[in-house]
Amino acid sequence: MDLKPIETFLVSALTEDELRRLCTHLPGGAALALALPGHGVAFAELAHQAVVMLHRQRRLDAAFFEGLRELVPNRAPEIQALAEGAPSVVVGLVSFALNIAGVQDGLCRAPGLRGACVALDLGHLPSPEEEASWAAVQRGGDCVALREHLNRWPTVAFPAEAQARLDGRSVTTDTRWALQETRLPMTVWGEALFDDEQAAREDALRRAAALADETCAPPAVEPPAPSLGQHLRRHRLDVCADGAPMAVWTGRRGGVWHKGRSMFDGKAP
């Protein structure tokens, strides 16, 4: 890298203290400023050593020239030309290969170079597959899919945004109630003698329908302080439909027919 134009400008434009301030201004440059030899060394040599050290630490970037413009604002055009023209073509290629000062990232976003950079895995550009995955994750809002994307491409194009989305997620709980039919067991005792079991069953079913209506119906008048029985009746109303006919009858112990009386168990829907 041709550092001579930068050295020449520093010698002509800055004092030793300003050079130290410039180094201190850079990210991580405070230690570099203290390392500059200031005693018994010609200023040109001091500038040369400073630029070499900055170059080795890859500090000759946009921050360097921005700090230079702050120190010497009246020579901003020269600094701009220095920033644009001091690196030669070779310097540009080296900067691109090493991604110094983000050169590679910037150039790879040009339409003509984007495809080649993606193919060569340069410029921190996402592959078509990653872009498609990221678009799907953004549309879906699924944290599981977001984690899978981040695990698959942890250091490519969207890791910071993906992590920010995960850190900003909120957890919600959805509780849903489903209707469930409950049948109340009832026992209907025979009140008369019948010639056969079928007649007794039909009589029990007929009376059971009326009993179910009475059990499931709400009280006609709601008292201020309901009794335990009324409380249970209101509770039954929640699980028993009004006016529902009796159904699903089965014989108790296979059906009991004793002295012509019927005794059947059933359930009201």
N, C-alpha and C positions, 0 to 999 in steps of 0.2 A: 504494500500500500504506500502510495506517495504521500508522505507526511510533511514534505517541505513547505507547501503553500500554507498549511495551518501553522507551522512553526514561524514562518516569516510574518504572518499576520499577528501572532501573539507578541512577537518581539517589537513590532511597530506600534501596536495598539494598547498593550497592557503593561502595567507595572508588576513587580514581583508580588506585591500584596494582592493585586487584582487577580493574578494568576492563581494564587492560593484560594482566593474567594471563589473563583470559577470552579476549581476542583472540589471545594467544599460544597458548592451548590449542587453537584451531581449526586445521584443516588449512590450511597456508599462511598463517596469520595472524600470524606473527612480524613480518614487514615492516609489516603493518597496525598492530601495537602500537607500533612505533617511530615511525610516522607521526602518532600522536595528539598534538595540541598540548597540552602540559601546563603551560605557563607563561603567566600573564596571561589565562587563559581560564576563564570560569565552568565549574563542573563540569557543569551542565546542558547547556551548549553542547558541552562535551567529549563527553558521552554522546550528544547528538544527532548530532555528526559521526561518532562511532564506529558508531552504528546505521546511518546513511546509507551509510557506506563498506562496512559488512558487507552491507547490502542490495544495493548495486551489485555486490558480488562474489558475491552469492548465497550468503552465509555464514549467513543466518538460517535454519538448517536444524536437524535433530535434534541434530547435534553441538553447535550453539550452546546449545540449552537444556539438554543434558546437562552441558556445562561450567558452565552457570549453576547447575545443581543441586549440582554438586560444590563451588562457591564458597559457596553459601548453602543448605546442606542443611536448615536449620530452616524455610525458606520454600518447600519443595518443592511443596505444594499450589497456592500462588500461581503458581509457575513453570509447573506443569502447566496451570493455567487460562489462563495467558498464552500458552502454546504452542498451546492449542486454540482460544482465543477471540480473540486479538489479530488474526489475519487475518480480514478481512471476507469476505462472499460474493464480492466482486470479487477480493480477494486469492486466494481459493480458485480462481476461474476462471483467473486469470493463472498461478497456480502449476501448475494442471493443464495449461494450454496450453504453458508453458515447461518443464514437468516439474521444477519446483524441489523439491529435497529428495525426489525420487522420488514426488511426489504422484500424478502421472499413472500411474506403474507400479502403485502400490498400488490406486488406484480401478479401474483397468481390469481387475483380476483379480476384481472383484465379478461374480457371475453375471449380473446385469442389464445390466452395461455392457460385458461382454467382447466380445459380438458387434459392438457399435457401434465399439469401439476397434479391433478387427481390421479392420473395413471401412474405418476412417479411417486405419489404419496408425499408431495411437497406442499408447503403453504398452509398447513393445518386446515385443508378444505375437506368437507364431508364427501364421502362417496355417494353415488345415487341411492344405494341401499340404505345408508345412514339417513339421508335426507328424507326418504320415504318413511322410514321408521319414526323419525322425529315428527314429521307431519301427522302421522297416525296417533302418536302419543299426545300431541297438542290437541287434536280433535277429541280424543276419547277421555282425557282427564283421569286415566287409570293409574294409580300409584304403583301397582305391580308392574304394569307395562313400562312405566317410567324407570323403575329400578332395573328392569331387564335391559332397557336401552342404555342406561348409565354403566351397567356392568359390561356390556358388550363393547361400548365405545367410551371408555373412561377419560380419554385425553385428546379427543379429536375436536369437533366443532362446537358442540353444545354442552359440555360438562357443567359449566358454571350455571347456566340457565336451568339445566335439568336438576342440579342439586338445589338451586334456589326454589324451584317448584316443590321439591320434596320437603324442604325445610318449612315451606309455607303452607303445607297441607293441613286440612282440618278433618277430624274424624267425627262422623255422625252415625247415630244409631236409629234405625227405622224399625218401629214396633207395629206389627199389624195383627189385628184381631180377626179371627175367622168364625163364622157362625157354626155352631155345632148342635145337632139335635140330641136332646136328652129325653129318654122315655122314663116315666115314673111307674114303678111297679104297683099294681093294685090287686086286691083280692076281692072277688065277688062271691058271696055265700048264697046258696040257694034258699029260697023262701017258700017253696011249695014242692009238692010231689009231682013227678012227671012219669009218663009211661016208659020213656027211654032216654038215653043219654043225649041224643041229638036235640030233643025238645028242651032238656035242661040247659044245654049249651046255648041255644038260641035265646032262651029267656035271660041267661046271665049276660050275654052280649048286649041285649037290648037295655037292660038296667045299667050295665057298665057304661054305656054311652052317656046316659044322664049323669052318672056319678063323675065321669071325666069332665063334663061341662061344669058341674058344680065345683070340682076341685080346681079347675083352671081359671074360673071366672074371678075377677077382682071383687072386693067387697063393695056393696052398694053405697055405703057411706063410710068415708075414711075417718076414724076417730082421731082426736088430737094426740092421744097416747096409745098407740096400737099395742094390743096384747101379743103374747108370744105366738098364739095361733094365727092371728092376722098377719104377723110378720112372716110366718112360714108360708102363708097363703100368697103373699106378695112375692116371696122368693120363688114359689112354684110357678107363678105367672111368667117368670123369666125363662123357664125351661119347658113350659107346657102351652101349646097353642090354644086360644079360646075356641070352644065349640068343636074341638077335634073329636072324631069318632074313635071308639076303642078299636084296636087292631092288634095283630101279632099275638094272638092268644095261643097258649100251649097248655096242655093238661098238666095239672099238678101231680107229680109222681106218676106221669103217664095217664092222668085223668082218674078221678075218684068218683065212683058211683056207688053210694052207700044208702040203702033204704030209699032210693028214688030221689035223693037230694043231689044238687050239683055244687061243685066247688072247683072253680077254675082260677088260675092266675093269669094276669095279662099286663100289658103296659100301654099307657096312654101316650100318644105322640105329642 
